[in-house]
Amino acid sequence: MRSRVIAGNWKMNKTPAETREFLESVKERISRADARVFVFPPLICIPEAVEVLKDTDVCVGAQNFYYEEKGAFTGEVSADMLICAGAKAVIIGHSERRDIFGESDELINLKLKKAVEKGLIPILCCGESLEIREAGTAAAHIERQIKSAFDGISAKDAAKCIVAYEPIWAIGTGKTATSDQAQEICACVRETLKSIYGGSVSDVIPVLYGGSMNAGNAAELVACEDIDGGLIGSASLKEEFADIVNV
Ligand code: PGA
């Protein structure tokens, strides 16, 4: 049985004081849900979030890290540094990291390997652009992204990962994928994982949908067979996040 997962990706929003205020207001509602709940605040807000959520099961994670142990990598933080700050999970391969910051499939693979080696729970993101969707090659694109990200990762480690399918054209646009479109690609993610690791592993990896998910459309999306939850951007910054968790 796969766990249900709801994760909030705050992106570059909220200060430490705003983090405290917001999490105190939703803490009760997000911690009594029948789902694994994650919040991904900006890096410097992680200690604040960990402190507010310390007596709950809500897991605090980071939006990014660098795969090297330490050294001359100006502006970067390592997995060990995240762990020291209290992070237990990390988002890898978000389309904003791929597109704005030029992260390659190769770098994403190195990050995924390091995250599992260090015991951070990775949420590996994949997703196609509007151009790829209109060309009818979305499924092939997703298959390639998944195979590349998991290259060299053992079945035992893969079973600890979470995958999020986020069509780029649906992120922050208010344009959600239909439940049929989302289900089709989430099933393709699972099929790809099954072709690499077999059904015993692909059956336990939660596959999330992300892209303008909100309290109004979450129920229909998570009712799909291969959608085990959501990675939420804008709606995770508001009280609405607690509504989604409770859906
Ligand atoms: P959105 O973002 O919910 O604002 O579309 C989702 C994401 O980027 O993870």
Boltz pocket constraint, residues with backbone or C-beta under 6 A from the ligand:
constraints:
  - pocket:
      binder: B
      contacts: [[A, 9], [A, 166], [A, 170], [A, 171], [A, 172], [A, 173], [A, 174], [A, 210], [A, 211], [A, 212], [A, 213], [A, 231], [A, 232], [A, 233], [A, 234], [A, 235]]
      max_distance: 6.0
